[in-house]
Amino acid sequence: MIKVGILSMQRIANYGSFLQAYGLKHILEDLGCNVQFVDYHPGETLIPADGGTGLKRKIAKVTESLKYNAPLKEKIKFIKYKKNYAKNYYPYLGLSAEMNYSPELDMLVIGSDEVFNCVQNNTNVGFAPELFGQNNRAKRVITYAASFGNTTVEKLKQHQVADKVAKWIGEIDVVSVRDENSLCTVKTLTGEEPQHHLDPVLAYDFMGKCTDIPETVPDSKYMILYGYSGRFTKEECKTIRAYAKKRGLKIFCIGGVQDACDKFIDCNPFEVIAYFKNAECVVTDTFHGTIMSVITHRQFVSVVRKSGYGNCEKMTDLLSRLNLKHRVIDDLNQLSAMVEELINYSAVDVIITEERDRTINYLKEQIRQVQ
């Protein structure tokens, strides 16, 4: 068995980061690889850190979550979820408290997730050379569905790191990205067009292969509001609340608390998929919230945000590739009509099946290069 390392966002405390790491690990294991996760040293942020660093940042996040107009016990559940995330969920990935820096490997796979998103204020990431393949001890280095997030060529040039990033990416043996912005960024920096693949949460058949997903069916009828805490505005939450009341639905918040919240769900990542599977509908403004809606065949709408820490680049590309651009909601006053417009999942599943075959063929070829 060849030794393969995955260098990703496996220690970032959110469900999407967990599931993409889990999915890629299992795809590679199904192809006969001995897989381990590889860690990186966070670099200095290129823009001012959000809420400071270390303990100060954690306190700021807790304080922020308490201000939302959700029941106090649900906000406390969210705080406990964040506090216990590593202890509860790292073991599913085989992660320990001991960091695994630069192990000897046959192949290092960088990705998926926003491993190239280096112009951001998250001190857990920063500008980290290892995420671009530096300082490794692998015979071969590739990426799979790597993303620049909302980092663009213009931002790289603005912060005077474009040449450095171009050099590092040029040294990677084969580059695969997951979205159009990342594809254009790599092509502009290196002159080479990378391969284009789906995120592992789509590429791995969670619904068909993952035996850890339970058949959880809560007693009440509910809708899911999935997003980082406070990302949905008060006005958006009022509209969502009105829709839920009209339909007789409870609002279950997953991943973060919002002003519209009947219950915050603290559960493991596989139970999250079960909650999606049994929801009446989903409103989300996240990439992986959209993907979980798709793989569970839910009625959903996605809010695409262009300001702040935007999601426009990755969300627009994802929905376009799945022929689901009509699920983008610009005005939540249209929620009732849009969320109840039936989705042709048969056509979507055809696209996903074809892309899964492309993923397997790509990874098989990379494995063959080191056998």
Secondary structure as UniProt FT lines:
FT   STRAND          3..7
FT   TURN            10..11
FT   HELIX           15..30
FT   TURN            31..32
FT   STRAND          34..39
FT   TURN            50..51
FT   HELIX           54..66
FT   HELIX           72..93
FT   STRAND          104..110
FT   TURN            115..116
FT   TURN            123..125
FT   HELIX           129..132
FT   TURN            133..135
FT   STRAND          137..143
FT   TURN            149..150
FT   HELIX           153..158
FT   TURN            159..160
FT   HELIX           162..170
FT   STRAND          176..177
FT   HELIX           180..190
FT   STRAND          195..196
FT   HELIX           200..203
FT   HELIX           206..209
FT   TURN            211..212
FT   STRAND          222..226
FT   TURN            229..230
FT   HELIX           234..247
FT   STRAND          250..254
FT   STRAND          263..264
FT   HELIX           269..277
FT   STRAND          282..284
FT   HELIX           287..295
FT   TURN            296..297
FT   STRAND          300..302
FT   HELIX           312..321
FT   TURN            322..323
FT   HELIX           325..327
FT   HELIX           332..334
FT   HELIX           335..339
FT   HELIX           345..368
FT   TURN            369..370
//
